Amino acid sequence: MTMDRLGDMRLFVEAAAAGSLSAAGRKLGLSPAAASARLIKLEKALHTRLFERTTRQLRVTDEGRMYLVHCRIALQAIDDAEAALQAGQNVVRGKVRISATSNFGRSMLRGWLDEFSALHPDVKFALTLSDSVSNLLLEEIDLAIRFGAPPDSGLAARALAPNRRVLCASPGYLARKGAPQTPADLIGHDFVVVVTANGPLNELTFVRGDERYAYTIPLADAWETNDGAMTRAWALAGHGIAHKSIWDIAADVRAGTLQMVLPDWCTHEAAVHALFHANRYMAPRVRVLLDFLVERFEKTTNELLGDLAYPPDMRGQRPRWRPEL
């Protein structure tokens, strides 16, 4: 690859970010004519159109979006390597692209990233909040925090913390509708259900010792949303029973604004994981952030969750949580 091609790639990335070829050219010290000529040259070399151009708009094509992901990765790797060589050490700076679930991202991760930024002010973040399991192999994500078993996607996974999922509802709702004593008592109750791109999460499997019970939440009368934070908000408002990670509602349970429903039954318990690209260079800023998150998860598991992290029959049987090394 020639240096000219790298320059053309950087022009393409800047133009996509700015939505303007002339603005990208100015940033890189190129005239509008020179910038246009370089983009045309790049498209001819690739045998594809990267932008749809009008007099008012510059829109990245489908092929351009795919190329953009790889250009950003390649240019960031070069920038990281040059920074490390110039400084003669592992420099913690640059942008980390991180993905997390919406409720956790707003309630806890946001504060942790602020703490990290105070320690490493040269690091910036691009945070994507989504309750869907993204195809991280194709997306421009350095690190993802996911609650549950890691997908079989070719990504590396590092267990960070235990993750118990529980049913919960507001005290007002339970006073009005009654508190279920067994999974069979869920019939006739109102529910708040998360709906992902793969469908609604309305299939529950309850386990207690040797007992098993499966229940499908009927959707006809359920409140549905694709946002985990809204699920919690609707549960707090008394609209029904929600199925949430203990991480999202531990503070509410301790404050008494939410109550756990059927707390002696287990449902879908799986650890919190950090997901990252196994075969991609991990920049110092990503590696240091991952170590920071491991420490925060360990501390918060023991301080915030405590015994809430495990079902009643398992409390006192496990040592303080230690994440994977």
C-alpha positions in Angstrom: 0.0 0.0 0.0 1.4 3.4 -1.0 1.5 6.5 1.2 -0.8 8.1 -1.4 -3.4 5.4 -0.8 -3.2 6.0 3.0 -3.7 9.8 2.4 -6.7 9.0 0.2 -8.1 6.8 2.9 -7.7 9.5 5.5 -9.4 12.0 3.2 -12.3 9.6 2.7 -12.7 9.0 6.5 -12.6 12.8 7.2 -15.1 13.5 4.4 -17.5 10.8 5.8 -17.2 12.3 9.3 -17.8 15.9 8.2 -20.3 15.2 5.5 -18.3 17.5 3.3 -15.4 16.8 0.9 -14.3 20.5 0.9 -14.3 20.6 4.7 -12.2 17.4 4.8 -9.9 18.9 2.3 -9.4 22.0 4.3 -8.6 20.0 7.4 -5.9 18.1 5.4 -4.5 21.2 3.6 -6.1 20.3 0.2 -8.0 22.6 -2.2 -11.5 21.5 -3.1 -10.3 20.5 -6.6 -7.4 18.5 -5.2 -9.7 16.8 -2.7 -12.2 15.9 -5.4 -9.5 14.6 -7.7 -8.0 12.3 -4.9 -11.5 10.9 -4.1 -12.2 10.2 -7.7 -8.8 8.4 -8.0 -9.6 6.3 -4.9 -13.0 5.3 -6.3 -11.4 4.3 -9.6 -8.8 2.2 -7.8 -11.4 0.4 -5.8 -13.9 0.1 -8.8 -16.7 1.3 -6.6 -18.5 4.5 -5.6 -17.9 5.5 -2.0 -20.2 8.6 -1.9 -23.5 9.6 -3.5 -23.0 13.3 -4.3 -25.5 16.1 -4.7 -25.1 19.8 -4.5 -26.2 19.8 -0.9 -25.3 16.4 0.5 -22.5 13.9 0.6 -23.9 10.4 1.6 -21.8 7.3 2.1 -22.9 4.4 -0.1 -23.4 0.9 1.3 -20.0 -0.2 -0.2 -18.5 3.0 1.3 -19.8 2.2 4.8 -18.1 -1.2 4.7 -14.8 0.3 3.4 -15.1 3.1 6.1 -15.0 0.6 8.9 -11.8 -1.0 7.7 -10.2 2.4 6.9 -10.8 3.6 10.4 -9.3 0.5 11.9 -6.2 0.7 9.7 -5.6 4.4 10.2 -6.2 4.1 14.0 -3.6 1.2 14.2 -1.1 3.3 12.3 -1.7 6.3 14.6 -1.3 4.1 17.6 1.9 2.6 16.4 3.4 6.0 15.6 2.4 7.4 19.0 3.9 4.5 20.8 7.2 4.8 18.9 7.4 8.6 19.3 6.8 8.4 23.0 8.9 5.3 23.5 6.3 3.8 25.7 2.7 2.6 25.8 0.8 5.9 25.5 -2.8 5.9 26.8 -4.6 8.3 24.5 -7.0 8.4 21.6 -10.6 7.3 21.2 -12.1 4.1 22.6 -15.3 2.8 20.9 -17.3 0.9 23.5 -20.7 -0.7 23.4 -22.9 -1.5 26.4 -26.6 -2.2 27.3 -28.7 0.9 27.7 -29.6 0.6 31.4 -26.1 -0.3 32.6 -24.5 2.3 30.3 -26.6 5.2 31.7 -26.7 4.1 35.4 -23.2 2.9 36.0 -20.8 2.8 33.1 -21.2 6.6 32.5 -19.7 7.3 35.9 -16.9 4.8 35.5 -15.9 6.4 32.2 -15.8 9.8 33.9 -13.5 8.4 36.5 -11.3 6.8 33.9 -11.2 10.1 32.0 -10.0 11.9 35.1 -7.1 9.5 35.3 -6.4 9.5 31.5 -7.6 12.9 30.1 -6.2 12.2 26.7 -8.7 9.3 26.1 -12.0 10.1 24.5 -15.0 7.7 24.2 -17.6 6.8 21.5 -20.3 5.0 23.5 -23.0 3.0 21.8 -25.9 1.9 24.0 -28.0 -1.0 22.7 -29.8 -4.0 24.1 -29.2 -5.9 20.9 -26.2 -8.2 20.5 -24.4 -6.4 17.7 -22.2 -8.1 15.2 -19.0 -6.7 16.7 -16.9 -8.4 14.1 -18.3 -6.1 11.5 -18.8 -3.0 13.6 -16.2 -0.5 14.7 -16.2 -1.4 18.4 -13.1 -1.9 20.5 -14.8 -3.3 23.6 -18.3 -4.4 24.4 -19.9 -5.1 27.8 -22.6 -7.8 27.6 -24.8 -9.4 30.2 -25.1 -13.1 29.6 -23.3 -15.9 27.8 -21.0 -14.5 25.1 -22.2 -15.2 21.5 -20.4 -17.8 19.4 -19.0 -15.1 17.2 -15.3 -15.5 17.1 -14.8 -12.8 19.6 -12.7 -13.1 22.8 -14.6 -13.0 26.0 -13.5 -12.1 29.5 -15.8 -12.8 32.5 -16.1 -9.7 34.6 -18.8 -10.4 37.2 -21.7 -12.7 38.2 -25.0 -11.7 36.7 -28.2 -12.9 38.2 -31.4 -12.1 36.4 -34.6 -11.7 38.5 -38.2 -10.7 38.2 -39.1 -7.4 39.9 -42.0 -5.1 40.4 -43.0 -2.0 42.3 -44.4 -2.3 45.8 -47.6 -0.6 44.6 -48.1 -3.1 41.8 -47.6 -6.1 44.1 -50.0 -4.5 46.6 -52.6 -4.1 43.9 -52.1 -7.5 42.1 -50.6 -9.7 44.7 -47.1 -11.2 45.0 -46.6 -14.5 43.1 -45.4 -17.3 45.4 -44.7 -19.8 42.7 -44.0 -19.5 38.9 -47.5 -20.8 38.2 -48.9 -17.7 40.0 -47.5 -15.5 37.2 -50.6 -16.3 35.2 -52.8 -13.2 35.0 -50.1 -10.7 35.9 -49.0 -7.7 33.9 -45.5 -7.6 32.4 -42.9 -5.3 30.9 -41.0 -7.0 28.1 -37.8 -6.2 26.3 -38.0 -6.7 22.5 -34.8 -7.1 20.6 -34.0 -7.4 16.9 -34.2 -11.2 17.4 -37.7 -11.0 19.0 -39.2 -10.5 22.4 -37.5 -11.8 25.5 -40.6 -13.4 26.9 -39.5 -17.0 27.5 -38.6 -17.7 31.1 -37.1 -20.9 32.6 -37.2 -21.2 36.4 -34.9 -23.4 38.4 -34.9 -24.2 42.1 -32.9 -27.3 43.1 -34.4 -30.1 41.1 -37.5 -28.2 40.2 -38.0 -26.7 36.7 -40.8 -24.5 35.4 -41.1 -22.8 32.0 -43.3 -19.8 31.4 -44.0 -17.7 28.3 -45.1 -14.2 29.0 -48.2 -13.4 26.9 -47.5 -10.3 24.8 -51.1 -9.2 24.1 -51.3 -7.2 27.3 -47.6 -6.6 28.0 -45.8 -3.3 27.8 -43.1 -3.7 25.2 -39.9 -1.7 24.6 -36.5 -2.2 23.0 -34.8 -0.1 25.7 -33.7 -1.7 29.0 -33.8 1.6 30.8 -37.5 2.1 29.8 -38.2 -1.4 31.1 -36.9 -0.4 34.5 -38.8 2.9 34.4 -42.1 1.2 33.6 -41.5 -1.4 36.4 -40.9 1.5 38.8 -44.1 3.2 37.6 -46.1 0.0 38.5 -47.0 -1.1 35.0 -46.0 -4.8 35.6 -43.4 -7.3 36.4 -40.0 -7.0 34.6 -37.2 -9.4 34.1 -34.0 -7.5 34.8 -30.3 -8.0 35.5 -29.6 -7.6 39.2 -27.0 -5.0 38.2 -29.8 -2.7 36.8 -32.0 -2.9 39.9 -29.8 -3.6 43.0 -30.0 0.1 44.1 -33.8 0.1 43.6 -34.2 -3.1 45.6 -32.1 -1.7 48.5 -34.1 1.6 48.3 -37.4 -0.3 48.4 -38.7 1.2 45.1 -38.6 -2.3 43.5 -39.1 -5.7 45.0 -37.8 -9.0 43.8 -40.5 -11.5 42.7 -39.9 -15.2 43.2 -36.4 -14.4 44.6 -35.6 -18.1 45.5 -35.9 -19.2 41.9 -33.0 -18.8 39.3 -33.7 -17.5 35.8 -31.0 -17.2 33.1 -28.0 -16.6 35.3 -24.9 -15.9 33.2 -21.8 -13.7 33.9 -21.1 -10.2 32.6 -18.5 -10.4 29.9 -16.1 -8.0 28.1 -16.0 -8.8 24.4 -13.2 -7.8 22.1 -11.6 -8.8 18.8 -9.2 -11.7 19.5 -7.0 -11.2 16.5 -6.9 -7.4 16.5 -4.1 -5.3 18.0 -5.4 -4.0 21.4 -4.3 -0.4 21.8 -2.9 0.7 25.2 -6.0 2.8 25.9 -8.2 -0.2 25.4 -6.0 -2.5 27.5 -5.8 0.0 30.3 -9.6 0.6 30.2 -10.3 -3.2 30.3 -8.1 -3.5 33.4 -9.9 -0.5 35.0 -13.3 -2.1 34.3 -12.2 -5.4 35.8 -11.3 -3.6 39.0 -14.6 -1.6 39.1 -16.7 -4.7 38.5 -15.0 -6.5 41.3 -15.4 -3.7 43.7 -19.0 -3.0 42.8 -20.0 -6.7 42.8 -18.9 -7.0 46.4 -20.1 -3.5 47.6 -23.3 -2.9 45.7 -24.6 -6.4 45.0 -23.3 -8.3 48.0 -25.7 -11.2 48.7 -28.1 -10.0 46.0 -25.6 -11.4 43.4 -26.7 -15.0 44.2 -30.0 -16.8 44.9 -30.7 -17.4 48.6 -29.7 -21.1 48.5 -26.2 -20.1 47.3 -25.5 -17.2 49.6 -22.6 -17.7 52.0 -21.3 -20.6 49.8 -19.2 -18.4 47.5 -16.1 -16.3 48.2 -16.0 -12.7 47.2 -16.2 -12.4 43.4 -12.9 -12.4 41.6 -13.1 -11.8 37.8 -11.0 -13.7 35.4 -7.4 -12.8 35.2 
